[in-house]
Amino acid sequence: MQHKRIQRFIKRLFDIIFALIILVIFLPIWILIAFLIKVTSHGPIFFLQDRPGQYGKIFKVYKFRTMKPGSEKMIKGKEVTKDDARITFIGKLLRRTKVDEIPQLLNVLKGDMSLIGPRPERIASLEDYNDEISKRLNVKPGLTGLAQVSGNIYLELKDRYILDVYYVKNFNLWLDFKIIWRTIGVVLFGEERYKSNKLVNVDRS
C-alpha cells in the first residue's frame, strides 16, 4: 500500500511538471490554434462540458472546439467518427492529432484529471454503469488511457470499459510510461494502427 502511495505521488508530480512545460513552451501554437478556430467557424474557441471525475465528482472538462455549435446535443448514442459531418475543417486536424485535448492540461493542473487514466465520459453514461464498470471512477480521468492506445473508437464500448478497469486494478508507473509512449505513436500514425496491437493482454470474456 505504501508503495502505491509513493507511485501516485510521483504520478501527480509528473502530471504538474509535464502540464506546465507543455502549456508554456508551446503557448504560441495554442494561441495560433485559438485564432484558427475563431476565424474558420462560428462559435467559441473552447468547448466546456460537465463530466464525472474521480469518485463521480462532477467537473468541467476543457477542449478546443472541434465541432459545430450545438453538435453536442446530437452526440448521445452516436460515436463521433473521423469523417463526422459535425466536425469543423480545423477540427478534423485537431482531433486527428489529439491537440483538441490540450486545454485539459488545465484540468490536470487543477487536479481534476491526470495525464493517464480512463477518459472522462458524459454524465448520462453513468446510468449504464454496473459495479464493475464503476471501478473506472476510482482514479482520476486522463488525457489518454489504455483504451485510447488500444484502438479507441475502433473498440466496442464494453471493451473500452474492460481496459479502463484493468488500468485501475493494475496501475503502476511502468504501465503509465508504456501508455505515454504508445500515445505518441497514436498521434503520429492514428488509432487504427493499434486496434489489433495489444499493449496488455486482457480477458474480455
N, C-alpha and C positions, 0 to 999 in steps of 0.2 A: 504493500500500500504506500509506504514511504517513497519507494522507487517511482511509482506512478505520479505522486505529487511533485517530485522533482522534475519528471519529464514534462508535466503540464506547466510548471513554472518556466522551464526552458522554452516550451512551445509559445507561451504568452509573450515572453521576452523577444523571441524571434519575430512574432507577429508585429509587435510595435516597431522594432528596428526596421524590418523589411518594408512595412507600410510607409513609414516616414521617408525612407530612401527613395522608393518608387514615386511617391507623390511629389517630393521636392525636385529630384533630378529631372523628371520628365514633365515638370509643370508647363513649359512652353507647348508641349504636344497636347496636354489636356486642354489648354486654352484654345489651341487651333481646332481641336475636335469640337469643343463647345461652339465655336464660331461656325463651323461647317454644318452642325446640326441646326443651328438657328437660321442660316441663310438658305438651306436646301429644303426645309419643310416647316409648316406651321406648327406651333406648339412650344412647350417649354423645353429647355435643354436637358433637364433631369426628369427621371421618372421615379416617383416615390410611391411605395406601397407597403401596407402593413403585412408583416409576416411573423409567424411564430418562431421564436428563438429557443434557447436552452430552457428546458422545463416548460415550454409552451408560452413563455413570456413574449408578449407582442412588441415588436419594434418596427421602425420604418426602414426599409431597405432602399439604398440609393443606387441608381443606374443611369448611364447616359441613355436618353430616349432613343429607341431604335424603331419604334412603331408609330403609326399614325394615331393622332389623338382619339381616344375613345376605344381603341382596339382592345384594351384590357377587359372591356365588357364582353367581348366575344370569345375570350380565351378559354374560359372554363369548359373542360371536357374536350378541348381541341388542342392537340400538341402543335407548337409553333415549329414549322419546318423551315429549312434554309431558303425555300422558294416561296414562302408565305407572302401573299399579296399585301398583308398588313404592314410589312416591314418597309421602311423608307429606303431610299437609294443609299445614303451613307450608313444606314442601319445595317445593311447586309454585310458591309465590310467590318463594322464594329462587332457584330455578332460572330462573324467567321473567325476573327482574331481574338475574341473574348474581351476586347478593350471596353465594351459596354459595361463590364463588371467593375472596372477600375474605381469608380466612386465608392464602391463598397469597402475600399481601404479605409474610408472614414468610419464605416461601421466597425471595422477591425480595431481602429484606434479607440473608439468609444467603448469597446468591449462587448458589443452586440454579436460580433462574428469573429471567426478565426480564419487564417489563410486556408486551412484544411478542415473539412468536415462535411456532413450532409448538406446539400443545397437547401436553403430555406424555401419552403413551399407556401402556397397560398393558404390562408386561414380556412377556406372551405374544404381543403384536403383533409383537415383533422377529423372530419366526420367519418372518413373511411378508415381511420387508424384502428387497429386492434392492439392488444397488449404488446405484441412483438414489434410491430411497426413503430409504436410509440417510443421504443427504446432509442430511435434515431434522434429524439429530443433530449437525450441525456447529456449531449455535448453541444457546444456552440456550433451553429451552422457555419459553413465555409464558403470561400470564393470558389474553391474547387474541391473535389472529393473523389472517392474511389469509383463511384458510378460515372462521374464525368470523364474519367480517363479509361473507362472500360466500355465505351460505346455510347453512353448517354442517351441521346434521342433515338438511337437505333435499338435500345433495350426496351423491353416491356416494363411498365411501371413496377410490377411486383419484383422484377429482377433488380431494379434500381434500389428498391427498398431493402432487399436482401443484402446488397452490397453496403448500403448505409449502416445497417445494423451490424454487419460483420466488422465494419470500421470501428464502431462504438465499442464492441466487445474486444477488439484486438488492437486498440490504439497503442502505438509506440512511435518514437521519433524516427526510427528507420522506415516504418511504413509511410510516415509523413514525407520523408525525403524522397521515397520512390514515387509518391503521388505528385510531388512538385516536379520531379524530373520528367515524369510522363506528361504532365500538363504542358511542358514546353513543347513536347512532340505533338500534342493535340493542337496547340496554337499554330505550329508550323505546317502540319500535314493534315489536320482535320480529324474529327471524331470517328469518321467511317473507318479509318485505317486501323483503329484499335477495337472495333466491335467484336472481333474474334481473337484478339490478342490479350489473354488474361494477365492481369497484374498479380492476382492472387487466385487460388483455387477455392471456390465457394460452393457449398452444397446448395443447389437451387431447388431441391425437391420439396 
